[in-house]
Amino acid sequence: MTDLESADSTPKVTCRKGWLLFFGILEILIGVGAGLLGLLILVVFLFAERLPTGQIQPGSNLRFAVMACFYGGVALFFLAAGIGTIRRRPWARILMLVASSLWLAVGLMATLVFLFLWPTLSRGIFEKAPTTSGGVMFFTLVLIGGTLFSLYVLFPASFLIFYTRKSVKAAFVQGEAGERVASHRPLPLLALCVWVTFCALGTLAGLAVNVQVVFSIILTGVPAFGVTLALAAVQGWLARGLYRLEPRAWWGTLVFYLLMGVSGFVTFYRIPISELVERQGLDLSGQQGAEQILSAIQSIMPGLMVVGNLLLLSLILFVKRYFRANVLPPGLPAIG
């Protein structure tokens, strides 16, 4: 019997309800903020035709709709997690553990990219406003970096530390008095399922630009539409199979992301990002410093693709242990 199969096996550690209330309210506030942002984007989408010509680039309406749906989904997630945390529902803790782990991993990579682009951003700001003093420019970049650090590192790290505490785990288990508290999926497997599902939805969102690139071959129109739907469908099927512990889904996930990793590396190595941006209908020709920033991103993307895919493949190989026996694992591994 694992430590989460019954309340009796959980350490009797007290947890102040005030902290549960604090983090629950924080998650609700994040959800409200994401919802307001999604609502703002939706308003822009609905009234885009009334804006003066040139304010919004052609084809942006669908992008606004996709962004509004994304922030709406984020809002619903954090509202549910916040309410679940306040009510001490174990599923809320599991959701936040999985989400904050993925959030932190992506955030650390985004922070490293920002630090790499720091010199290029500094030059871009100076070229756009040559009269700007060094102190103002430094303050601007520090403000941007601090905001990104808070959103992508500080918040997820705080959630991860909080939800992995033994006292917090005990509080959530004891919150379900009289009910069996068990999860039939280990956290690493859940994290992989969530990530593959997120990638499927992200691929589907690519229909907004109707451009797809596979092994440096740029597709547009009907071919891009078909390939995008196929890639999204495959990833959706893989996520379902992984959750059901189907061995063929694990092998499919390994092969699929190996191929996609090679495809991404070849694409960013051979095709300039500026060309991909233009194919998506974005015009950055009149913006100062855009070419320098795109060039800097171009130089780091192949390496970033390698690192990101190595991390993903490591996770895929790690969860292989759950597919060796054709039985469900009894519960979550001990955390905290």
N, C-alpha and C positions, 0 to 999 in steps of 0.2 A: 504494500500500500504506500502510495506517495504522500508527500507532505500536504498536498492540496485535495486529497480525496475526502477528507473529513476534517471537521473543525478540531477533533481531538488530537490530531497529529500536528496541528499548527502551534508554534510557540506562543505561550500565553504572555504576549508583550502588549502593553497598553499603548494606545495611540491617541493623542489629543484630537478630539473632534474638530477643534478649531483649524487645524492644518488641513483636514479633509474639506472643511467648508471654504478655506482660503483657496485651495487649488481648484475646487469645483467652481467657485465664483470666477476665478481667473480664466478657466476654460470657457465658461459661459460668456465672459467679456470678449475673449478672442473670437468666439462664434458670432457674437453680435457685430464685432468689427468687420469680420469677413462678410457677414450678411449685408451690412451697410455698403461695403465696397462693391459687392456683387449687384446690389440695387442701383448704385450710382452708375455702374457700367451698363446695366440694363436700361436705365433712363437714356444714356447716351446712344445706345443701340436703337431705342425706339424713336428718338428724335434726331437721328443722324442726318436724315434727309433735309431737315430744316436748317442745318448749319450752313454757313457760307461755303461756296465752292472752294476746295483746296484745304479746308480745315481737316477733313478726314480723307485719307487715301482710298481709292477705289478698292472694293473687296474687303473693307475693314469691318463691315457690318457683321459678317459671320464670325469674325474673330472676337468681336465684342460679345456675341451670343455665347460662344464657347467659354470665354473668360467669366461671364456672368454665371454660367452653369458650374464652373469650377469653384468659384468662391461660394456659391450657394451650397455645394456639396461640403466644402470645408466648414461652413457655418453649421450645417446640420450635424456634422461629425462632432465638433467641439461642444455644441449645445447638448447633444446626447451624452457625451463623455462627462461633461460638467455635472449634469443632473444625476448621472449614474454614480459619479464620485461622491456627491453629497449624500446620496441614498445608500452608499457603500455596496454597490452591486459589483461582484467580481468581474463581470464582463467588461465593465468600464475600466478597471485596472489593466486587464489584458489588452484592451484596445489602445490604451495610452502607452503601455510598455512597447507594443509593436510599432505604433506610430512615432513615438519619440525616438526609438532606436533608428528607424529609417530617416527620420527628420534630422537627427544629429549627424548621421553618416553623410547625407547629402550636404548638410550645412557646413561641415568641416571642409569638404571639397570645394564648396562655393567660396569659403573664406580664403582658402589657398589661392584660388583663381583671382580673387580680388587683390590679394597681396602681390600677386604676379603682375597684375595690370596697373598697380599703383603708379609706377613711373609714367606709363602711357596716359593714364587719366590726368596726371598732373600736367603733362605737356599739352593735353587737349584743352584743359581749362585755361592754361596760360595763353594758348593761341587764340582761343575764343574771346578772352578778355585780358589782353596783354598788360592793362593797367592794374590788374588785380595784384595786391601785395602777396608776398610769400606766406605771411601769417594767415591771411584770409583763405588762401588756397589750401593751406595745411588744415585749417579748422574745418573747411568744407569736406575734405576727404576724410578727416577723423570722424566727423558727424555721420557721413555716409557709412564708413566702416563700422562705427559703433552701433548704428542701427541694424546693419546686416548681421553683426556679431550677436546682438541681442536676439534677433529673430531666428537666426539659423544655428546658434550654438548655445547661448545662455538659456533660452526658454526650453529647448528639448533636453538639455543636460539637467536642468532643474527638475523637469518632469520625470526623467529617468532615475535620478537619484531618489526622488521622493517615493516613486512607486516601487522601487526595489528594496525599500526598507522593510525589515522583518515586522516591525510594529504596524506598518501600513498594510502589509499582506495579512496579518492577523486580524486587523480591523475589518477588512473586506470579507474575509472568510466568515467571521463571526456575525457580519451583517446579514448573512443568509441563514439565520437560525432555523433549524428544522429541515433544511434542504441540503441535498448533496451538492457540494461545490467541487466540480471537477471539470477539467478541460481535456478533450480527447485529442488535442493537437499541441505539440510542444511549441514554444515561442519561436524558435528559429524557423520552423516550418510555416507558422502563421505569418512571420515576417516575409518569407519568400512568396507566399500566396498573395499577400497584400501588395507586394512590389510588382509582381507579374500582373495583377489586376490593374494597378495604377498605370503600368506601361501599356496595357491594352486600351484603357480609357484615353491615355495620352496619344496613342497612335490614332485612335478614332477621332480625336480632336484635330488631327492633321488634315481632316477633310475640309477644315476651314480655309486652308491655303491651297489644297488640291495639288500639292507637289510632293512627290515621294522619290527618295534616292536609294538605290540598292546597288552596292558595289560600284559606286561612282557613276552609275547610270541615272540621269535625271529624267523622271517620268512626270508628265503633266496630263491634264484632261482625264479621259476615261481610263487609260491605263493606270494612272496614279490613283484614281478613285478605287479601282478594283484591287490593286495591290494593298492599298491602305486598309480596306475592309478585310482582306484576307489575313494580313498581319495581325489586325486587332482580333479577328475571330480565332486565330491560332493561339494567341496569348490568353484569350478568355478560356478556351478549351484546356490549355495547360494549367491555368490557375484552378479550374474546377477539378482536374485530375490530380493535381498535387494535394489539394485539400482532401480528396477521397483516397489518398495514398495509393494511386495507381502507378506501378513501376514504369509503364510506358510513358506516362506523363513526366516522370523524372527524367528519363532518357530523352524525351522530346524537348524538355526545357534545356537540358545540357547542350544538345545539338543546336537548337534554335538560337540560343544566346551566344554560342561560339560563332555561328555564322553571322549573326547580327553584329558581334564585336568586330569581326574581320571586315564586314561591310562598312561599319562606321569608321574604322581606322583608314581603310583605303579611300573612302569618300573624302574625309577631311585632309588626307595627305595629297590627293590629286586635284580636288576641286576647290577653288578659292571660296571662302565664305561669302565674299561680296557677290559672287555669282548666284549662290543659293538664296541670298537675301533678295536679289533682284527678281529671281524666278518666283518668289513668294509675293511679289507685287509691292515690295517696300522700296521707296526711293530715298536713299541717304546721300545722294550726290551733292545736295546743297548744304549738308551739315558738316561743319568744321570738326576735324579730329576723328570723324567716323572711320576713315580709311586706316588711320593708325591703330585705332582700337580693334577693328576687324582683323588687321594684320597680326596684332599681338595675340588675339584669340586663336587665329589660324595656327600660330606657332605652338600653342599649348594644347590644342585639341587632340592631336594624335596621342600624345602622352597621357592626357586625361582619359581618353577612351581606353587605353591600356590599363591604367590603374583602376578605373571604374569597373571594367569587365573582369579584371582579376579578382576584385572584391566580390562581385556577383557570383562568379564561378566558384569561389571559395565557399560561399554560402550554399550554393547548389550541391557541391561535393559534401559539405558538412551534413546536410539533411538526408543524404543517401542512407544513413543508418536507420532511418525510420521506415525505409521501404524494403529492407532485407527480409524481415519477417512479415508475413501477410496477416498481421494483427495490428490493431490500434494500440498506440502507446497508452499506458494507464493514466497519465496526467502530465502536468507541467513539471519541468525540472525545478529543483529548489532555487529560489532567487533571493538575494539579499543575505 
